Structures are given as C-alpha cells and as structure tokens.
C-alpha cells in the first residue's frame, strides 16, 4: 500500500512533464533535451543516496528511512508546483530523487518479511503496486493537467503526505536496529556499489538487471513524446495509454506471475520474461497506429515477470544483515540507468523521430530497448551454463 500511494504520486505528474518543461523554457524544440536532463537529475540524486539509505536501513531499521523519504518527496512535489523557472524545477526533482531513493529499502523490507517460497511472489506484488500506481497516477494526471499543468504536482504532494501518515500509523518495523560497527566506505555513494561483488553470483545478476533497467528507461522516457508525435495523443490520451498499460501490468503481476513461477521455476521465468521483452519492444517500435500499441501491451506487460524473479534470486543469495546494502546498491545501479537511459533515448528520439531526419525512425528508442533486452538475455543464459555459485540451492 505504501508503494502504491507513492507510485500514484509519481505517476500523476508523468503526462504533464513535457508540457511544463516547454512552458518554462518557452522553446518547444528544446523540450525533449531538457526533459532528458530533468529525468537524469532525479536519477543522479537517487544514485548518490540510494546505497547510503540502504546501508542506513540495515543499521537504523527500514521504517525511519522510509518515513523520512516520504516527507522529502512531499516537499519536492510542492516545490515543483510552485517552481517559477526551470532551475527551480531541477532543484525540486533533485529533492524528489533523494526522497525516491528508498526503492532499495522497500525491496529490503520485502526480503525481510519473505520466505524463500514467497520471495518472487512478494516482489511481484511490489511490481503490481508500480503497475497500479501507473493506472491511477497518469490517468489522474492527464485529467488534472487539463485544468493546469501545476495542479498534478500539488496533488502529488498531498498523496506523499498521505503516504507518510499511512506509514506512520500502519507500517511496522521489519528489522531491529543493528549496533554493529559499519565501515565509513559504506556511506560513500559509488564505493557502496561494490557490495554487489561480495556475494557469489550477484555481479552477473546485477548486469542482467542493468540491461533490463536501461530498456525500461528507453520506453518510459519517450512514451509521451512518441505518442504525441506519432499518434497525435493529447495529455489526456497519453494518461489513458499509461493507465491501460498499468492495468495490464498489475494483472500480470498478481494473477499470472504466481502461476508462471509454479510451472517454470524462477530461472526459466526470468528467461521467458526477457524474451517477451524483446518481442514487445520491437512491436512497439513497429506500431504505426495507436491500436497496435494497445494490442502489444499484453506482451510488454508479460516481460515484467522477469524482474521479480530476478529480485528473488538476488535476495536468496544475500544474508539478512546485508539486504539493505545490496538492495540499495541495486537501486543505485538502476539510478545509473535512469541517468544514461533518458539522455540516450531522448537524443535518439530527437535525431530520428523528426519527419525531416536523414533516417526517419520514430520507434528508434524502442528498438534500442530491445537490444538491451537481448544483451541481458545473453548474459543470463551464459551465467546459467557455468557452475552454480557455492551454496546455491537447486
């Protein structure tokens, strides 16, 4: 529920982001590049803080870190709602990135309260919360954006405050405070990522997740831009498209993922999800009409079964006292992708999507995402052909 409320607040601003950037800059031609840098600023803040917050949650507990982040998130949305210039909007997104750097802490919480048999299913429920957030959030943002581009940011701030109250009243602590000493290097953002190399098999799985995160960033960073240019979608129809994608994704995570896991097992579920990701992204790139996009959504949503299965594999190879550090490092890796992905995808979109481009290829970002999925598949299959890490269960 906490993740759901948080993701509604995040999703509500997606349909109006490009228009607000255009309004603040006064130059529609620079909107795509500015949007890419804005997303990168959010992700850079996450990169610098996510590993640190993960380590802090191992020592102080998950609950205080999660609660503090929601207050900072509320402040960031409030500042964005009042931002008089693009510079203030950048500051707001930087604060939002720090507040949103607790995805790793949330994943560590899930690992704390899960058994080996329920890990993948519970990570799937977290994925469903993301999907449901992208049902209500963008639809609400598209509706509110018609009455003012700033209004969705104010609503997002209110939702973040609601998230804080909900967590304060309902959320219990999953891990008691740990008084053991911790190396200062654990609080150096980029050096904290090295924790992934301390446990067998994690670097390879982290590489697979990196490829999948890049593919996801290529899609999300250009979805609104692509829909507006290629299909003539408005703020409202962009919100509807994201909401429909969220409905399909949530259905897959809640209804289909447990059945697929029971039938195929964790590793084969990862393989199937990545293959479907390749097919879905290629189909998105080839879609010349809006109805083709909607027809492709089930395939794209089914690709989402890979992520919770991968998270379960990683959690199973991580000792309880290091869950926060590992999940925080993974969140930092995701932030690296969220820096590079939007910059690359928006640059590709600007270069190839224009009607007068030397090579007119409006779906280029989706094709690039499919290549990322292929790279992840190759890495994962290569790791499966080698010896299993010591201590890994069948």
Buried (B, 14 or more C-beta within 10 A) or exposed (E): EBBBBBBBBBBBBBBBBBBBBBBBBEEEEBBBBBBBBBBBBBBBBBBBBBBBBBBBBBBBBBBEBBBBBBBBBBBBBBBBBEBEEBEBBBBBBBBBBBBBBBBBBBBBBBBBEBEEEBBBBBBBBBBBBBBBBBBBBBBBBBBBBBEEBBBBBBBBBBBBBBBBEBBEEEBEBBBEEBEEEEEEEBBBBEEBBEBBEBBEBBEBBBBBBBBBBBBBBBBBBBBBBBBBBBBEBBBBBBBBBBBBBBBBBBBBBBEBBBEBBEEBEBBBBBBBBBBBBBBBBBBBBEBEEBEEBBEBBBBBBBBBBBBBBBBBBBBBBBEEEBBBBBBBBBBBBBBBBBBBBBBBBBBBBBEBBEEEEEEEBBBBBBBBBBBBBBBBBEBBBEBEEEEEBEEEEE
